[in-house]
Amino acid sequence: MIPELGHFAQIIGLAMAIALTLIPAWGAWRGNRAAMQLGPGLASGMTVLVLLSFVCLSISFVQDDFSVALVANNSNTLLPMVYKLCAVFGNHEGSMLLWSLILCLWTLAVAVFSPSLPLIFQVRVLSVMGSVAVGFLSFSLFTSNPFARLLPGIPAEGSDLNPLLQDPGMIIHPPLLYIGYAGFSVAFAFAIAALLGGRLDAAWARWSRPWTNVAWAFLSLGIMLGSWWAYYELGWGGWWFWDPVENASFMPWLAGTALIHSLAVTEKRGLFKSWTVLLAIFAFSLSLLGTFLVRSGVITSVHAFANDPERGVFILVFLAIVVGGSLTLYALRAPAVASRVGFSWISRESLLLLNNVVFLVATLTVLFGTLFPLLMDALGGGKYSVGPPYFNAVFVPLMALLVPFMGIGPLSRWKKDTTSRWRQELLLPLSAAVICAVTLPLVHGEYNLWVALAVLLAGWLVFGLARDLWNRINTASDFKRGVRRLPASYWGMVVAHLGFAACIVGVVATSQYSIERDLKMKPGETEELAGYEFRFVEVAPVRGPNFVADEARFEVVRAGEFVANLAPQKRRYLAGGSIMTEAAIAPGLFRDLYVAMGEPIGNDGSWAVRLHYKPMVRWMWLGAILMAVGGFCTVADKRYRSQRRSVTAGVKGAEYAG
């Protein structure tokens, strides 16, 4: 009964999404206020019904209802409760229902938290988001029904959730990614609504900017957790592999980064209006492309849901409709809203434009490397592989090119600046960065040119921010007043750029200074790595809730002092017999010690063991968290929380009716 209720709620939710797409849009077209006012109610109804559907699916997993095919294929009675809930979306059908639910929640949030928007603009946004929900709910119902029954022949026991997904990081990582993906639909909907109204002004950018920043922040956290999961769960000691599914989440993030900078210029200066709309379309289109890549079966990846290509065709058609329709509207409307505000090439606008260009080129670089093997295979050109050498050779220099201009940007003036003022402002930050680049790499003992370059770029960015912060505070009568008058959006920029600097140092230091050693060890033996002694103490059997494992115990000491006990495992899951490696890590701000078990070797108790020394690896994830925090800070800016008077809303509504 519960699965049927969930399926029925999903069907009615689709009907509500269709109504949300058509009725408010018709009201906006005909000027019918009653029809427009139905928009928030329809958004609420759609969300409640899809939420009910997701709850019913979750109950089916919790109750081990193996008459539901999805439960039988992805869960069993031994699975811990927390992973039963994770199994709800640890598969294709459930993940698409979660995608749809999160999209509905974003739609509801726009309806609830945007009461100051002009009514006609708000309902256009809701109608666009409703049309996107129609696509995803239709895909789920007609090609990926999560409530399909296994009748007759209900199994007494189910299969197992993929052991790779039985991890705390996987409980949080997919929902965060989906929140980011679906969040870009808000930016997309705002852009389409502005095009339909024929006005792309500062007000539109101000309304759209906080939603976009929040979506970008969630996507940043999702990517960070995915990188962290790959690092400790796969047993390879790596944190990014340029896997096609990794790229699928990274491309919207790159386009979204360009979008949030472009929105800032549109809001403050009225520039880049048509370009900003194009970026909003591009960012959401890449989110849909990522969905296609993961679920079409055209790629092989540890992250992918390998399903039949027919589902991929549905998403591809949906992608073509969304991209084709939005670009057609853009072509018709954008020429009429071109920016007429001028600026000098020596100005903050020009630097932000350069920022956009670099991020767009980086996005296209990753897109080309991801799609090229698929394109060649489709054209009969054979199998090609594009791996880390290509991405590192092309992408990394682009990011290195970007950082010098990021250091100048905050100190620059809008509209027009001078190189002489730049020299005056940047001499001290540059000197401090050079001193750090010369001295800090020596702390490791061996001077490394690449690390020195990373320190130079990160130092340039940090000291440039410090100089700009000092300039802004110093103009006030006292320090506290100067700090208080800085807007939350400025603090968000500072924190996000500091996070980017931390990522630079973490990526380069880890890449250059990491030490990895594959060994044959048996209990009682000791190996030295980077000044640490790893003593293999013993191997003992352990039992988990749904697995058995051989657990090794390593004692780590340095200079005679105890550092950590590490207990890596080699697990065998009882339901499916899958063998998994569970690495053990001694974390630290400046280094990680990492041990992973391989296979037993010979009959003398020896094991294949992998030891890692990872300096500053956590700076990458700390940097990503800081960038996300910076994105969230923007929402606290008072100008995004201020409510317009109803009279103002009415005036704006009339303006957007055209």
C-alpha positions as CSV (number, residue, x, y, z in Angstrom):
1,M,0.0,0.0,0.0
2,I,2.8,2.4,0.9
3,P,4.5,2.1,-2.6
4,E,1.2,2.7,-4.3
5,L,0.6,5.8,-2.2
6,G,4.1,7.0,-3.1
7,H,3.5,6.3,-6.8
8,F,0.1,8.1,-6.8
9,A,1.6,11.1,-5.0
10,Q,4.3,11.3,-7.6
11,I,1.7,11.3,-10.4
12,I,-0.4,14.0,-8.8
13,G,2.9,15.9,-8.2
14,L,3.5,15.8,-11.9
15,A,0.0,17.1,-12.5
16,M,0.7,20.0,-10.1
17,A,4.0,20.7,-11.9
18,I,2.1,20.9,-15.2
19,A,-0.4,23.3,-13.7
20,L,2.4,25.4,-12.2
21,T,4.0,25.6,-15.7
22,L,0.8,26.6,-17.5
23,I,-1.6,28.5,-15.3
24,P,0.6,31.3,-13.8
25,A,2.3,31.7,-17.2
26,W,-1.1,32.2,-18.9
27,G,-2.0,34.6,-16.1
28,A,1.2,36.6,-16.8
29,W,0.4,36.7,-20.5
30,R,-3.2,37.7,-20.1
31,G,-2.7,40.0,-17.1
32,N,-5.0,37.7,-15.0
33,R,-4.0,38.4,-11.4
34,A,-6.1,35.5,-10.0
35,A,-4.3,33.0,-12.1
36,M,-0.9,34.5,-11.2
37,Q,-1.7,34.3,-7.5
38,L,-2.1,30.5,-7.8
39,G,1.6,30.1,-8.5
40,P,2.9,29.9,-4.8
41,G,0.0,27.5,-3.9
42,L,0.8,25.2,-6.8
43,A,4.5,25.2,-5.9
44,S,3.6,24.3,-2.3
45,G,1.2,21.5,-3.5
46,M,3.8,20.1,-5.9
47,T,6.5,20.0,-3.2
48,V,4.3,18.4,-0.6
49,L,3.3,15.6,-3.0
50,V,6.8,14.9,-4.2
51,L,8.0,14.9,-0.5
52,L,5.2,12.4,0.3
53,S,6.4,10.2,-2.5
54,F,10.0,10.3,-1.3
55,V,8.9,9.5,2.3
56,C,6.9,6.5,1.0
57,L,10.0,5.2,-0.8
58,S,12.1,5.7,2.4
59,I,9.5,3.8,4.4
60,S,9.7,0.9,1.9
61,F,13.5,0.7,2.5
62,V,13.2,1.0,6.3
63,Q,10.5,-1.8,6.3
64,D,12.6,-4.1,4.0
65,D,9.7,-4.3,1.5
66,F,11.4,-6.6,-1.0
67,S,8.3,-6.6,-3.2
68,V,9.6,-3.2,-4.4
69,A,12.3,-4.0,-7.0
70,L,14.4,-1.0,-6.0
71,V,14.5,-2.2,-2.4
72,A,15.2,-5.7,-3.4
73,N,18.1,-4.6,-5.6
74,N,19.7,-2.1,-3.2
75,S,19.1,-3.2,0.4
76,N,18.9,-6.2,2.7
77,T,18.0,-6.9,6.3
78,L,21.6,-6.8,7.5
79,L,22.1,-3.3,6.2
80,P,22.4,-0.7,9.0
81,M,19.5,1.7,9.2
82,V,21.5,4.8,8.3
83,Y,22.6,3.0,5.1
84,K,19.1,1.9,4.3
85,L,18.2,5.5,4.2
86,C,21.3,6.2,2.1
87,A,20.2,3.4,-0.2
88,V,17.0,5.3,-1.0
89,F,19.0,7.6,-3.3
90,G,22.1,5.3,-3.8
91,N,20.7,4.1,-7.1
92,H,19.4,5.6,-10.3
93,E,15.6,5.6,-9.6
94,G,15.9,6.9,-6.1
95,S,18.4,9.5,-6.9
96,M,16.2,11.0,-9.6
97,L,13.3,11.2,-7.2
98,L,15.6,13.0,-4.7
99,W,16.7,15.3,-7.6
100,S,13.0,16.1,-8.3
101,L,12.3,16.7,-4.6
102,I,15.2,19.1,-4.2
103,L,14.1,20.9,-7.3
104,C,10.6,21.2,-5.8
105,L,12.1,22.5,-2.5
106,W,14.0,25.2,-4.4
107,T,10.7,26.2,-6.2
108,L,8.9,26.4,-2.8
109,A,11.8,28.5,-1.4
110,V,11.4,31.0,-4.2
111,A,7.7,31.2,-3.6
112,V,8.0,31.6,0.1
113,F,11.2,33.8,0.4
114,S,10.6,36.2,-2.5
115,P,7.4,38.0,-1.4
116,S,8.9,41.3,-2.4
117,L,9.4,40.3,-6.0
118,P,6.9,41.8,-8.5
119,L,4.1,39.3,-8.8
120,I,4.4,38.9,-12.6
121,F,8.1,38.3,-12.3
122,Q,7.8,35.8,-9.5
123,V,5.2,33.7,-11.3
124,R,7.3,33.6,-14.5
125,V,10.2,32.3,-12.3
126,L,7.9,29.7,-10.8
127,S,6.5,28.7,-14.2
128,V,10.0,28.1,-15.6
129,M,11.0,26.0,-12.5
130,G,7.7,24.1,-12.8
131,S,8.5,23.2,-16.4
132,V,11.9,21.9,-15.3
133,A,10.1,19.8,-12.6
134,V,7.8,18.4,-15.3
135,G,10.8,17.1,-17.2
136,F,12.3,15.4,-14.2
137,L,9.1,14.0,-12.8
138,S,8.2,12.7,-16.2
139,F,11.6,11.1,-16.5
140,S,11.2,9.4,-13.2
141,L,7.6,8.2,-13.8
142,F,8.0,7.0,-17.4
143,T,11.5,5.6,-17.5
144,S,12.7,5.1,-13.9
145,N,9.7,4.2,-11.7
146,P,11.1,3.8,-8.2
147,F,8.0,2.0,-7.0
148,A,7.9,-0.9,-9.5
149,R,6.8,-4.1,-7.9
150,L,8.5,-7.5,-8.1
151,L,5.4,-9.7,-8.5
152,P,5.2,-12.6,-8.4
153,G,8.4,-14.0,-6.8
154,I,9.1,-11.7,-3.9
155,P,12.6,-12.6,-2.6
156,A,13.1,-13.4,1.1
157,E,16.3,-11.3,1.2
158,G,17.5,-8.4,-0.9
159,S,20.8,-7.7,-2.6
160,D,23.2,-5.2,-1.1
161,L,23.9,-1.5,-1.4
162,N,27.1,-0.9,-3.3
163,P,29.8,-1.1,-0.5
164,L,31.4,2.0,-1.9
165,L,28.3,3.9,-0.9
166,Q,28.2,2.5,2.7
167,D,30.1,5.4,4.1
168,P,29.1,8.5,6.0
169,G,30.4,10.8,3.2
170,M,28.0,9.2,0.8
171,I,25.1,10.1,3.0
172,I,25.8,13.8,2.6
173,H,27.7,14.1,-0.8
174,P,24.9,13.3,-3.3
175,P,22.2,15.5,-1.7
176,L,24.7,18.4,-1.6
177,L,25.5,17.9,-5.2
178,Y,21.8,17.8,-6.1
179,I,21.1,20.9,-4.1
180,G,23.8,22.7,-6.1
181,Y,22.6,21.3,-9.5
182,A,18.9,22.1,-8.8
183,G,19.9,25.5,-7.3
184,F,21.2,26.6,-10.7
185,S,17.7,26.1,-12.0
186,V,16.8,29.2,-9.9
187,A,19.4,31.3,-11.7
188,F,18.2,29.8,-15.0
189,A,14.6,30.6,-14.1
190,F,15.4,34.2,-13.1
191,A,17.3,34.7,-16.4
192,I,14.4,33.3,-18.5
193,A,11.8,35.4,-16.6
194,A,13.9,38.5,-17.1
195,L,14.2,37.7,-20.9
196,L,10.4,37.2,-21.1
197,G,9.8,40.5,-19.4
198,G,12.3,42.2,-21.7
199,R,14.3,43.9,-18.9
200,L,17.7,42.9,-17.6
201,D,18.6,45.5,-15.0
202,A,20.3,45.7,-11.7
203,A,17.1,44.7,-9.9
204,W,17.1,41.3,-11.7
205,A,20.7,40.7,-10.8
206,R,20.1,41.7,-7.2
207,W,17.2,39.2,-6.9
208,S,19.1,36.4,-8.6
209,R,22.4,36.8,-6.9
210,P,21.8,35.3,-3.4
211,W,20.1,32.3,-4.8
212,T,22.9,31.7,-7.2
213,N,25.6,32.1,-4.5
214,V,23.8,29.6,-2.2
215,A,23.5,27.0,-5.0
216,W,27.2,27.5,-5.8
217,A,28.1,27.1,-2.2
218,F,26.2,23.8,-1.8
219,L,27.8,22.5,-5.0
220,S,31.3,23.5,-3.6
221,L,30.6,21.4,-0.5
222,G,29.3,18.5,-2.5
223,I,32.4,18.4,-4.7
224,M,34.6,18.7,-1.6
225,L,32.9,15.8,0.1
226,G,33.2,13.7,-3.1
227,S,37.0,14.4,-3.2
228,W,37.3,13.6,0.5
229,W,35.4,10.3,0.0
230,A,37.6,9.3,-3.0
231,Y,40.6,10.0,-0.9
232,Y,39.8,7.8,2.1
233,E,37.3,5.3,0.8
234,L,38.8,4.0,-2.5
235,G,42.2,3.2,-0.9
236,W,44.2,4.9,-3.6
237,G,45.3,7.9,-1.6
238,G,44.2,10.2,-4.4
239,W,41.7,13.0,-4.2
240,W,40.9,13.9,-7.8
241,F,41.2,11.7,-10.9
242,W,39.6,13.8,-13.7
243,D,37.0,11.0,-13.9
244,P,34.1,11.9,-16.3
245,V,31.6,12.0,-13.4
246,E,33.9,14.2,-11.4
247,N,34.1,16.5,-14.4
248,A,30.3,16.4,-14.6
249,S,30.0,18.2,-11.3
250,F,33.1,20.3,-11.8
251,M,31.9,21.9,-15.1
252,P,28.7,23.5,-13.6
253,W,30.9,24.8,-10.7
254,L,33.3,26.5,-13.0
255,A,30.4,28.1,-15.0
256,G,28.7,29.0,-11.8
257,T,31.9,30.7,-10.5
258,A,31.9,32.9,-13.6
259,L,28.2,33.5,-13.1
260,I,28.4,34.8,-9.6
261,H,31.2,37.2,-10.6
262,S,29.2,38.4,-13.6
263,L,26.1,38.9,-11.5
264,A,28.1,41.2,-9.2
265,V,29.0,43.4,-12.1
266,T,25.5,43.5,-13.4
267,E,24.1,44.4,-10.0
268,K,26.6,47.1,-9.2
269,R,27.3,48.6,-12.6
270,G,24.5,47.4,-15.0
271,L,27.1,45.7,-17.2
272,F,27.4,42.2,-18.8
273,K,23.6,41.8,-18.7
274,S,23.2,39.6,-21.7
275,W,26.5,37.8,-20.9
276,T,25.2,37.0,-17.4
277,V,22.0,35.5,-18.8
278,L,24.0,33.3,-21.1
279,L,26.1,32.1,-18.2
280,A,23.0,31.3,-16.2
281,I,21.7,29.2,-19.1
282,F,25.1,27.6,-19.5
283,A,25.5,26.7,-15.8
284,F,22.1,24.9,-15.6
285,S,22.6,23.2,-19.0
286,L,25.9,21.7,-17.7
287,S,24.0,20.5,-14.6
288,L,21.6,18.7,-17.0
289,L,24.5,17.4,-19.1
290,G,26.1,15.9,-15.9
291,T,22.8,14.1,-15.2
292,F,22.9,12.7,-18.7
293,L,26.5,11.5,-18.5
294,V,25.9,9.8,-15.1
295,R,22.7,8.1,-16.1
296,S,22.9,7.4,-19.8
297,G,25.3,4.4,-19.7
298,V,27.7,6.1,-22.2
299,I,30.5,6.4,-19.7
300,T,32.2,3.9,-17.3
301,S,33.0,5.3,-13.9
302,V,33.1,4.2,-10.3
303,H,30.6,7.0,-9.7
304,A,28.2,6.4,-12.5
305,F,24.8,4.6,-12.6
306,A,25.2,2.3,-15.5
307,N,21.7,2.1,-17.0
308,D,20.3,1.5,-20.4
309,P,20.8,4.2,-23.0
310,E,17.1,4.8,-23.5
311,R,17.0,6.7,-20.3
312,G,19.9,8.8,-21.6
313,V,17.9,9.6,-24.8
314,F,15.1,11.0,-22.7
315,I,17.5,13.3,-20.8
316,L,19.2,14.2,-24.0
317,V,15.9,15.3,-25.6
318,F,15.0,17.2,-22.4
319,L,18.4,18.9,-22.5
320,A,17.9,19.8,-26.1
321,I,14.5,21.4,-25.4
322,V,15.8,23.3,-22.4
323,V,19.0,24.5,-24.1
324,G,17.4,25.1,-27.5
325,G,14.4,26.9,-26.2
326,S,16.4,29.1,-23.8
327,L,19.0,30.0,-26.4
328,T,16.2,30.8,-29.0
329,L,14.6,33.2,-26.5
330,Y,18.1,34.7,-25.7
331,A,18.7,35.3,-29.4
332,L,15.4,37.1,-29.7
333,R,15.6,39.2,-26.6
334,A,19.3,39.8,-25.7
335,P,20.1,42.3,-28.5
336,A,17.5,44.7,-27.0
337,V,19.1,44.7,-23.6
338,A,22.7,45.2,-24.4
339,S,24.7,47.2,-21.8
340,R,25.4,50.8,-22.6
341,V,27.6,51.7,-19.6
342,G,31.2,52.2,-20.5
343,F,34.4,51.3,-18.6
344,S,38.1,51.6,-19.0
345,W,40.3,48.6,-19.6
346,I,42.1,49.6,-16.4
347,S,39.2,49.0,-14.0
348,R,37.6,46.4,-11.9
349,E,35.1,45.6,-14.6
350,S,37.8,44.6,-17.0
351,L,39.4,42.3,-14.4
352,L,36.1,40.6,-13.7
353,L,35.5,40.2,-17.5
354,L,38.9,38.5,-17.7
355,N,37.9,36.3,-14.8
356,N,34.8,35.3,-16.7
357,V,36.8,34.5,-19.9
358,V,39.3,32.3,-18.0
359,F,36.6,30.4,-16.2
360,L,34.7,29.9,-19.4
361,V,37.8,28.7,-21.2
362,A,38.5,26.3,-18.3
363,T,34.9,25.0,-18.5
364,L,35.2,24.4,-22.2
365,T,38.6,22.7,-21.7
366,V,37.1,20.2,-19.2
367,L,34.0,19.8,-21.4
368,F,36.1,19.0,-24.5
369,G,38.2,16.5,-22.6
370,T,35.1,14.8,-21.2
371,L,33.2,14.5,-24.4
372,F,36.0,13.9,-26.9
373,P,36.2,10.1,-26.2
374,L,32.4,9.8,-26.6
375,L,32.4,11.8,-29.8
376,M,35.1,9.8,-31.4
377,D,33.5,6.5,-30.4
378,A,30.1,7.7,-31.8
379,L,31.9,8.7,-35.1
380,G,33.6,5.3,-35.4
381,G,37.0,6.7,-34.6
382,G,37.8,4.0,-32.0
383,K,38.4,4.2,-28.3
384,Y,40.1,7.2,-26.9
385,S,41.1,8.1,-23.4
386,V,41.6,11.6,-22.1
387,G,43.2,11.5,-18.6
388,P,45.0,13.6,-16.1
389,P,48.0,14.6,-18.4
390,Y,45.7,16.5,-20.7
391,F,43.7,18.2,-17.9
392,N,46.7,19.1,-15.8
393,A,48.6,20.5,-18.8
394,V,45.7,22.7,-19.9
395,F,43.6,23.5,-16.9
396,V,46.3,24.2,-14.3
397,P,48.0,27.0,-16.3
398,L,44.6,28.7,-16.7
399,M,44.1,28.8,-13.0
400,A,47.7,30.0,-12.5
401,L,47.0,32.8,-15.0
402,L,43.8,33.8,-13.1
403,V,45.4,34.3,-9.7
404,P,47.5,37.5,-10.4
405,F,44.4,39.3,-11.6
406,M,42.4,38.0,-8.5
407,G,45.0,39.8,-6.4
408,I,44.5,43.1,-8.2
409,G,40.7,42.9,-8.5
410,P,39.6,43.8,-4.9
411,L,42.0,46.8,-4.9
412,S,40.8,48.2,-8.2
413,R,38.2,50.9,-8.7
414,W,35.0,50.7,-10.7
415,K,34.8,52.3,-14.2
416,K,38.4,53.7,-14.3
417,D,41.6,53.2,-12.5
418,T,45.3,53.8,-13.2
419,T,48.4,51.6,-13.3
420,S,50.3,54.0,-11.1
421,R,47.7,53.6,-8.4
422,W,47.9,49.8,-8.8
423,R,51.7,49.9,-8.4
424,Q,51.4,52.0,-5.3
425,E,48.8,49.7,-3.7
426,L,50.4,46.4,-4.7
427,L,54.0,47.0,-4.0
428,L,53.8,45.9,-0.4
429,P,51.6,42.8,-1.0
430,L,53.9,41.7,-3.8
431,S,57.0,42.1,-1.6
432,A,55.5,40.1,1.2
433,A,54.4,37.3,-1.3
434,V,57.9,37.2,-2.7
435,I,59.5,36.9,0.7
436,C,57.1,34.0,1.6
437,A,57.8,32.3,-1.7
438,V,61.6,32.4,-1.1
439,T,61.5,31.3,2.6
440,L,58.5,29.1,3.3
441,P,59.4,26.2,1.0
442,L,62.7,25.8,2.9
443,V,60.7,24.7,5.9
444,H,60.2,21.3,4.2
445,G,64.0,21.0,3.8
446,E,64.2,20.7,0.0
447,Y,63.4,23.8,-2.0
448,N,60.7,23.1,-4.6
449,L,60.1,25.6,-7.4
450,W,56.5,24.6,-8.0
451,V,55.7,25.0,-4.3
452,A,57.4,28.3,-4.3
453,L,55.2,29.4,-7.2
454,A,52.1,28.2,-5.3
455,V,53.2,30.2,-2.2
456,L,53.8,33.2,-4.4
457,L,50.4,33.1,-6.0
458,A,48.6,32.3,-2.7
459,G,50.5,35.0,-0.9
460,W,49.8,37.6,-3.6
461,L,46.1,36.8,-3.2
462,V,46.1,36.9,0.6
463,F,48.2,40.0,1.0
464,G,46.3,41.8,-1.7
465,L,43.1,41.1,0.3
466,A,44.7,42.3,3.5
467,R,45.7,45.5,1.8
468,D,42.2,46.1,0.5
469,L,40.7,45.3,3.9
470,W,43.1,47.7,5.6
471,N,42.2,50.5,3.1
472,R,38.5,50.0,3.7
473,I,38.7,49.9,7.4
474,N,41.2,52.8,7.6
475,T,38.8,55.3,6.1
476,A,36.5,55.0,9.1
477,S,37.0,57.0,12.3
478,D,37.8,53.9,14.3
479,F,38.6,50.2,13.6
480,K,35.3,48.7,15.0
481,R,33.2,51.1,13.0
482,G,35.2,50.3,9.8
483,V,34.7,46.6,10.3
484,R,30.9,46.9,11.0
485,R,30.2,49.0,7.9
486,L,31.7,46.4,5.5
487,P,28.8,44.5,3.9
488,A,28.4,40.8,4.2
489,S,28.9,40.3,0.5
490,Y,32.4,41.8,0.9
491,W,33.2,39.4,3.7
492,G,32.0,36.6,1.6
493,M,34.4,37.6,-1.2
494,V,37.3,37.8,1.3
495,V,36.6,34.3,2.8
496,A,36.0,32.7,-0.6
497,H,39.3,34.1,-2.0
498,L,41.2,33.0,1.1
499,G,39.7,29.5,0.5
500,F,41.0,29.6,-3.1
501,A,44.5,30.5,-1.8
502,A,44.4,27.6,0.6
503,C,43.4,25.2,-2.2
504,I,46.3,26.4,-4.3
505,V,48.8,25.6,-1.5
506,G,47.2,22.3,-0.7
507,V,47.0,21.0,-4.2
508,V,50.6,21.9,-5.1
509,A,52.1,20.8,-1.8
510,T,50.3,17.5,-1.9
511,S,51.3,16.9,-5.5
512,Q,55.0,17.8,-5.0
513,Y,55.8,16.5,-1.5
514,S,53.6,13.3,-1.3
515,I,55.4,10.1,-0.7
516,E,53.8,6.7,-1.5
517,R,55.3,3.3,-1.0
518,D,53.8,-0.2,-1.8
519,L,55.3,-2.8,0.4
520,K,55.2,-6.4,1.5
521,M,54.9,-6.5,5.2
522,K,54.1,-9.0,8.0
523,P,53.4,-8.5,11.7
524,G,56.5,-7.5,13.6
525,E,58.1,-5.6,10.7
526,T,58.7,-1.8,10.6
527,E,59.0,0.6,7.7
528,E,60.2,4.2,7.6
529,L,58.5,6.9,5.6
530,A,59.1,10.6,5.7
531,G,60.7,10.3,9.1
532,Y,57.7,8.2,10.5
533,E,58.1,4.6,11.5
534,F,55.2,2.3,10.8
535,R,55.3,-0.9,12.9
536,F,53.0,-3.7,11.7
537,V,51.7,-5.1,15.0
538,E,49.1,-7.7,14.1
539,V,46.1,-8.8,12.0
540,A,42.9,-9.8,13.7
541,P,39.4,-10.7,12.4
542,V,36.6,-8.3,13.2
543,R,32.9,-8.4,12.4
544,G,30.7,-5.4,11.4
545,P,26.9,-5.3,11.1
546,N,27.0,-6.6,7.6
547,F,30.6,-7.5,6.9
548,V,33.6,-9.4,8.2
549,A,37.1,-8.0,7.9
550,D,40.8,-8.6,8.5
551,E,41.9,-5.6,10.5
552,A,45.6,-4.7,10.8
553,R,47.0,-2.6,13.5
554,F,49.9,-0.3,12.8
555,E,51.8,1.7,15.4
556,V,53.3,5.0,14.2
557,V,56.1,6.7,16.0
558,R,58.4,9.6,15.1
559,A,61.8,10.3,16.8
560,G,60.8,7.7,19.5
561,E,57.5,9.5,20.3
562,F,54.1,7.8,19.7
563,V,52.1,9.4,16.9
564,A,49.0,7.2,16.2
565,N,47.5,3.8,16.1
566,L,46.1,3.0,12.6
567,A,43.7,0.1,11.9
568,P,43.1,-0.4,8.1
569,Q,40.7,-3.2,7.1
570,K,40.1,-5.6,4.3
571,R,36.3,-6.1,4.3
572,R,34.1,-8.8,2.8
573,Y,30.4,-7.8,2.7
574,L,28.1,-10.7,3.6
575,A,25.2,-10.1,1.2
576,G,27.1,-9.7,-2.0
577,G,30.6,-11.0,-1.2
578,S,32.2,-7.8,-2.3
579,I,35.7,-7.2,-1.1
580,M,36.6,-3.6,0.0
581,T,39.6,-1.8,1.3
582,E,39.0,0.6,4.3
583,A,42.0,2.8,4.7
584,A,43.2,4.2,8.0
585,I,44.3,7.8,8.3
586,A,46.0,9.8,11.0
587,P,44.9,13.3,10.0
588,G,46.6,16.6,10.7
589,L,46.6,20.2,9.5
590,F,50.0,19.9,7.9
591,R,50.2,16.2,7.0
592,D,48.2,13.0,6.8
593,L,49.6,9.5,7.4
594,Y,47.7,6.9,5.4
595,V,47.7,3.1,5.4
596,A,45.7,0.8,3.1
597,M,45.7,-3.0,3.0
598,G,46.0,-5.0,-0.1
599,E,45.9,-8.8,-0.5
600,P,47.6,-11.4,1.6
601,I,50.9,-12.6,0.1
602,G,52.2,-16.1,0.5
603,N,51.8,-18.3,3.6
604,D,54.0,-16.4,6.1
605,G,51.4,-13.9,7.1
606,S,52.6,-11.1,4.8
607,W,50.3,-8.5,3.3
608,A,50.5,-6.0,0.5
609,V,50.5,-2.6,2.2
610,R,50.4,0.9,0.9
611,L,51.8,3.7,3.0
612,H,51.3,7.4,2.2
613,Y,52.7,10.6,3.5
614,K,50.4,13.5,2.4
615,P,51.5,17.0,3.4
616,M,48.9,19.7,3.6
617,V,46.3,17.6,1.8
618,R,43.5,18.9,4.1
619,W,44.2,22.5,3.0
620,M,42.3,21.7,-0.2
621,W,39.1,20.7,1.6
622,L,39.5,23.5,4.2
623,G,39.8,25.9,1.2
624,A,36.7,24.4,-0.4
625,I,34.8,24.9,2.9
626,L,35.9,28.5,3.1
627,M,34.8,29.1,-0.5
628,A,31.3,27.7,0.4
629,V,31.2,29.8,3.6
630,G,31.9,32.8,1.4
631,G,29.0,31.9,-0.8
632,F,26.6,31.6,2.1
633,C,27.8,34.9,3.6
634,T,26.3,36.8,0.6
635,V,22.8,35.9,1.7
636,A,23.4,37.8,5.0
637,D,23.9,41.0,3.1
638,K,21.2,43.4,4.3
639,R,20.3,44.6,0.8
640,Y,19.1,41.1,0.0
641,R,17.0,40.9,3.1
642,S,15.3,44.3,2.8
643,Q,11.7,44.2,1.8
644,R,10.3,46.5,-0.8
645,R,7.0,48.3,-0.2
646,S,4.0,46.9,-2.0
647,V,3.7,50.1,-3.9
648,T,7.2,49.6,-5.3
649,A,6.4,46.0,-6.1
650,G,3.4,47.2,-8.1
651,V,5.4,49.7,-10.1
652,K,8.1,47.1,-10.8
653,G,5.4,44.6,-11.8
654,A,4.1,47.0,-14.4
655,E,7.6,47.5,-15.7
656,Y,8.1,43.8,-16.1
657,A,4.8,43.2,-17.8
658,G,6.2,44.5,-21.1
